[in-house]
Amino acid sequence: MEQIRENIKQIKAEIEEACRRVKREAKEVKLLAVSKTVPVAVLAEAYQGGQVLFGESRAQELKCKVPLLPEEISWHFIGTLQRNKVKDVVGRVALIHSVDSLALAREINKRAGKKGLLVDLLLQVNVAGEETKRGFTPLEVVASAREIGQLPAVRLKGLMTLAPYVENAEKVRPFFRELKALAQTLEQLQLPGVQMQELSMGMSHDFTVAVEEGATIVRLGSRIFGKRNELGR
Ligand SMILES: *Cc1c(COP(=O)(O)O)cnc(C)c1O
């Protein structure tokens, strides 16, 4: 438990250093603790230590954990979201990072409308064009953002990407840079219902590079909680 707080402290120091290198303010960067597969008792400890942003990637797990932990926690959804699970996520999270199709955005809008909510979203972009990863292609982003911006019960707040996993994190720098450039393009278009406030990029092994390239949310699991014992994710 002490170890988790120590890990978070160390990560924050690394975020600050990365910000210093590129003359950004460290307060522009939020640390999302990716808590998938992590037991609630461990999350409670991290919360006691001051961590308030947690990211889950499965609707069922989110639904189980939320009522067991303090209301002050801000939950984010970061995983593949099936349309029939949208109802379990809407109303429980502050931000959905992983909107990877128009059909999903429309379903979120529908569920949010029914509950009288306004739900914040990020578009997941497959900047590296990996076959195995979901997300909009960079070429689809503008048209999709334009459509999503028209939906009354959602707000498009930015972009998210999952970079390829490579040993040398420097190799993914161009993908982070491309996501930032896409966000800037969208910002300049000033589409109704679209604001580019958040860039969700960077994980345990590449977050310092992502911060240097403009990330506002970094998503870290294993660096905080240790290696996951996971089946199929
Ligand atoms: C699991 C996961 C992370 C965290 O991965 P680590 O390598 O453990 O930091 C970040 N983003 C998404 C979308 C994930 O599914």
The ligand as a Tripos MOL2 file, in Angstrom:
@<TRIPOS>MOLECULE
LIG
   15    15     1     0     0
SMALL
NO_CHARGES

@<TRIPOS>ATOM
      1 C1         -4.8590   -0.9100  -19.4270 C.3       1 LIG1
      2 C2         -4.9130    0.3810  -20.1080 C.ar      1 LIG1
      3 C3         -4.0200    1.4340  -19.7790 C.ar      1 LIG1
      4 C4         -2.9230    1.2970  -18.7440 C.3       1 LIG1
      5 O1         -1.9090    0.4450  -19.1700 O.3       1 LIG1
      6 P1         -0.5160    0.3310  -18.3740 P.3       1 LIG1
      7 O2          0.4510   -0.1100  -19.4020 O.co2     1 LIG1
      8 O3         -0.7350   -0.6630  -17.3020 O.co2     1 LIG1
      9 O4         -0.2060    1.6780  -17.8420 O.co2     1 LIG1
     10 C5         -4.1770    2.6370  -20.4310 C.ar      1 LIG1
     11 N1         -5.1400    2.8240  -21.3530 N.ar      1 LIG1
     12 C6         -5.9930    1.8680  -21.7120 C.ar      1 LIG1
     13 C7         -7.0300    2.1410  -22.7380 C.3       1 LIG1
     14 C8         -5.9070    0.6180  -21.1090 C.ar      1 LIG1
     15 O5         -6.7760   -0.3490  -21.4710 O.3       1 LIG1
@<TRIPOS>BOND
     1     1     2 1
     2     2     3 ar
     3     2    14 ar
     4     3     4 1
     5     3    10 ar
     6     4     5 1
     7     5     6 1
     8     6     7 2
     9     6     8 1
    10     6     9 1
    11    10    11 ar
    12    11    12 ar
    13    12    13 1
    14    12    14 ar
    15    14    15 1
@<TRIPOS>SUBSTRUCTURE
     1 LIG1         1 GROUP 0 **** ****
